[in-house]
Amino acid sequence: MSFEYPQDLKYLDTHEYVRLEGEIATIGITEFAVDQLGDVVFLELPEVGDAITKGDTFGSIESVKAVEDLNAPVTGTVIERNDDLIDSPEQVAEDPYGEAWLVKVRVNDPDEVHDALNADEYRAQVEGE
C-alpha cells in the first residue's frame, strides 16, 4: 500500500502530524499510523482549554490491536477537539489529513514545529529507506 505524506505537514517519529497556520496547529495521526493500528475503537482527547506540552502525551488511541499514546508536537492550549471522532473513532481511518484531525491548538511558540520531520524525512523513516 502506498501512503500519502502531505508536504505542508510536519511529522513526529511517533506518527503524529501537525499543520501550522499562523498560531493555530492542527494535530492528527498519519495514514501510516492508522494502517498500522487497524480498526480504531476508542479515542481519548484533551478537553477544550486544556494545556498540552510538546513531547508529552495528550491522549490515546485504541484499536483492536493496541493502545498508543498521542504525543504533542507543540506546546499550547486546546481550542477545538474533533468530537465527531470521540463518538465514531473508526472515522479516523477515512480522512486522516482532512476531516479526521484530532485537536486544534493555539501554540505558544510556532517555531517549535521546526524540530519535527518534513514529509520526505518521515517517509524515509516509516518506509525504512
N, C-alpha and C positions, 0 to 999 in steps of 0.2 A: 504494500500500500504506500502511496506517495502522500506525504503530508504537506500542508501549507505552512509557510513561515513568513507572515507578512513583514515587509521591510520597515513599516512605520512603527513596529513594536520593539521593545527591549525585553529580554528574557532572563530568567534566573535558571541556574542549573538544576533547580528543583521543579521546573516546568510551569512556573507562573509566568505570566506576561504582564507588561504594563504599557499602556498607551497614554502618553502625557500630552495634554492640550492645555497650554498655559500652566495654571497651578492645579489643574484637575487631572488626577491619574485614574484611569480605568484599569482595573486589575481582573484578570481571569486566569484560566489554565489553558495550556496549549492543546491543540488537536492530538499531538503525540501522547500527552498525558491521559487524555480522555480514552484514547485507544488502548493504552496500557492498563488502565483501570477496569475497563469493561463496563458492565451495567452499573451506573451510579444510582444508589438507593437513598442516600442521605447527605445533606449538606448543612454544615454549621457555619454561619457567618456572623460577624460582629453587628451590633445594633448601630443605627444612625447616631452620630455623636460620640461613638467610641473612638479612642485614640489607638492607632496601630504604630508599631515601631519597626523600621527597616531591619530585616534579619530575624524578627520574632514571628512566632506563629500567630495568625489572626483568625484561624478557623480550621475546619477539617472537611474532607470529602471522603465519603464512604461508598465503596462498591461491593459487589458480591465477592470480590477477591481480597480487598484490603481496605484499611483506613489510612489515609495520608493527611499529614498536616499541610496547611496552606501557609506559605511564608510570605511576609510582606516585602515587596521590592522598594518601598518608600516609607517614610515616616509622615504621619499626618492624621487628619480626622475624617472618619467615615461620614460622607454627606448623603450617600444613597446606597442601598443594597438591593440586589435583584431578588425581591420576594417571590417572583414567579418561580425561580429555581428552588427556593425553600419548599414551595408547595409541590413542585414537579421536578425533582433533581435530575431525572433522566434526560431532561431537555438540554443539559449542559453539552451533550454529545451532538446536538443538532446544528449549532452555530457558535462554536467556542469563541470566535474572534468578533462576533457581532452581537446578536441578541442574548447570548449566554455569558455575558460578563458577570463577575461576582459582586464587586463593590466599586464605588467611586469615592475617591479620597481627595480632600484638599491638602496638598503636600506642603510641608514646612520648608523644604529646600528642593526645588526642581532639579538641581544638579546631581542629586542622589542617583538618578537613573543612569548616569554616565558609567557607573560601575557595572551595570548589567550587560549581558551579552547582546550583540546585534544578531540579526536573523541568520547570517552566514555562520557565525560562531556557534549559535545554538544548534543549527542544522548539523554542523560537523560533530558536535558533541553527541547528539542523540542518534545519529546515523553511524557513529563510530568511524568517521573519516579521518 
